[in-house]
Amino acid sequence: MKSAVILFPGSNRDGDVSVALESVTGVRPATIWHAETALPKLDLIVLPGGFSYGDYLRSGAIAARSPVMRAVADAAGKGVPVLGICNGFQILCEAGLLPGVLMRNASLKFVCREIHLRVETSNSGFTRRYRRGEVIRAPVAHGDGNYRCDQNTLEWLRDGDRIAFRYVDAAGAVLPDANPNGSTDAIAGILNERRNVLGMMPHPEDLIEPLHGGTDGRRLFQGVADTLGVAA
């Protein structure tokens, strides 16, 4: 399995994602600098968390216009799985690979804590190892995680089973107090129409080993490996 993590100025979670992928697949992903204009043949592309370009203008707005993103968009169009986590989700939205936008948290405060997610679909390579309706844990660490979209886009996401995760409480209920950033419809992660691009604000790469306090995030990477025919 040939995977790569795209590195932007200000990325800081690339190492965590690389460790997670290597732990699951046994192969260390390549690191590709944002200024590259072409990509090698890849089975998976990951846009990691961090603060690309210091989150100037809007989070992910400058990174979305980096040279490498044209190659990422081309690969996604050919069916290559693309995963954007936190800042990576912001970049995918700013680049037009996913609809909507990530805005300032409703509290206007940076949020860093563990939350609960409800798996809304198992119909994707990323979520195939989860059960629909299952509640899992994951950390969040962001100041701009408030997912917003217009009503037509929201209906498109709902009707197409493209909402991957929602913020919930431990019992699986969608409640205001369980939503760490005020996201529309408690959305924590979404899929594109082809279901090969996933953007999510929580960090599954930080719950892959028992010493992390849990392994709920590991199954996301295992699901991708399954899809690509890699023993995980």
N, C-alpha and C positions, 0 to 999 in steps of 0.2 A: 504494500500500500504506500503510494507516494503522496505525501501530504506536505503542505507548506503553511507557514504562519507569516502573514504580511506584517512587516515592521515599519511603523511610522514614527516620526519624531514625537516623542511623548508617550509612546506605547509603554506599558509597564507590566502587562499580564501575559506577555508572549512566552515567558519562561514557564509559567504555570500551565498554559495550554500545551506547550511542547512536552512537558513532563506527563501530563494526562494522556496525550496521544501515544507517547512511547510506552507508558505503562500498559495501555490496552493492546497496542498493536505490536510492540517489540521493536518498532522502528522510529528513530528520532526524525521529526519533520524538518524539512529545510526551512531556513529563515530567509525571506526575500525582502529586500529593501524597497521602500515605496517608490523610488525613482526608476526602478526597472520598467521597461516598456514591453517586455515579453515574459511569458511564463513557460517553464518546461511542462511536459505532459504530467498532469497531476490528477490524483483521485479525490482529493479534498483540499479546500482552501479555507483557512481560518483567519478572520480579522479579530484580533484580541482586544481586550479592554485597555484602558489607560486614558490619557488626555492628549490626543493627537493635536499637535500644533497649539498646545495650551488651551484648547477649547475656544480659541478666538473666533469671532463672528458668531457661529453657532457650533455646538459640539459636532464634530465630524464633517463640517462644511468644507474646510480646506482639504482635509485628507481625501474626501470624496472626489476631488479634482486632481489627485496625484496621478502621475503617468500610469502606475501599475493598475489603477482601477479600471482603465479601459480593457486591459487584459483579463481582469477578474470578471468584468461584465460579459466579455466574450466567452469565457469558460463557463460561466453560469448559464448562458444562452445555449451552450452545447450539452447541458445536463450535468456538469460537474457540481457536486455538493459544495455549498458555500455556507459557512457558519460565522455569524457575527455576534460577538458577546460584548455587552455593555457599550463601550465606545465603538466596537465593531458594528453593533446594531444601529447606532447613530449614523455611522458612515454609510451603511447599506441604504438607509432611508434617504440620506442626503444625495446619494449617487443614483437614486431612482430604481434600485433593485428591489426595494420593498416600499409599500405605500405608507404615507403618514410621516410624522416627525416626532422627535423626542425633545421635549421642552423642559424648562426648569421645574423641579419638584414643586408640588403645590404648597409645601411647607416653606419653600425658599431656603431649605437647609439641606446640607449634604447628609445622606442616609447611609449608614454602614452597619448592617446587622443581618442576622439570619431571618429568613421569611419562609412562608409555606407557599407552594405552588400547586395548583390542580392541573393535571394533564388533561387537555381538552381534546386531543386527538392522538391516536397511535398510528395514524395513516401517514407516516413519513419515515424516511430512513433514520432521522434523528430521534424519533419518539417511538419507534417500533417495539422497544423493549419495555415500555411502560404500558400500563392499562389505562384506558380512558376513564377519567374520574378519579384516578389515583392521586393521593396527596403526597408530595415529596418536599424535601427541604433544600434550600440553597441560600448562599449569602448574596447580599446586594451591597454595592458600594458606588454610589453615584449622586451627582447633584442635578443631573438633567435626564431623568428617566421617565418623565411624564409623557406617555404615548398619547398623541392626539391625531385624530383624523376626522374627515367630514362624515356625514351620515351615510352617504352612498358607499364610501369605502368601508365603513363599519359593517354595513349590510353585506357587502361583497366578502368581507372576511368571515362573517358569521355563516352566510349561506354556503360558502365554499369550504367550510370546515378548515379554515386557514388560521384560526387562533390556536396556537400550540399550547400556551400556558396562561393561566390567570392567577392573580394574587388572591389567596384565600387565608382563612384562619386554619388552625390545626385540624378542625373538623370538616374542612372543605367548603365552608360557607364564604360567599363573596360579601364582605363587610367593609365599610369605609376604613375602620381601624386596621384592617389587614392589608390595605393598599398603601405601600410605603411612599408613593410619589404622586398619587392622584390620577393615574392613567385612566383613560376612557375605557369603560367596561372592564376595568381591572386587568387590562391586557398586559402580560409580561413577556410574551413572545409570539411572533407571527411567521407564517410561511408564505412564499410566493405562489403564484398560480401553478407552477410546475412542481412545487413541493420539494425542490432541491436547494432552496435558499431559506435559511432560518436565521432570524434575528431575535435575540433575547437579552434582557437587561441583567438577570441574575447570572451568577458565575458557577456553572456546573463543574468546571475544572477544579474548584476548591473543595469538592466533596467526592473524592474518588478513592480514598483509602481510609481504613478504620481509624488511623491516627488523626485524620482530619475531623473526626467526630461523626462520620457517616460516609456512605458510598452512593447516595442517591444520584449524584451527577455522573457517576461512572457509566451508567447504562446508556446515556446519551451517546457517548463515544463508542460504546460497544455496538449500539444500533447502527451507527455509520459503518463500523467495521463489518457488521453482518451484511449490510447492503452491498458492500464492495467485495464480499467473499473472503474476508480475512477472519481467521479464527481469533476470537476474543474471549 
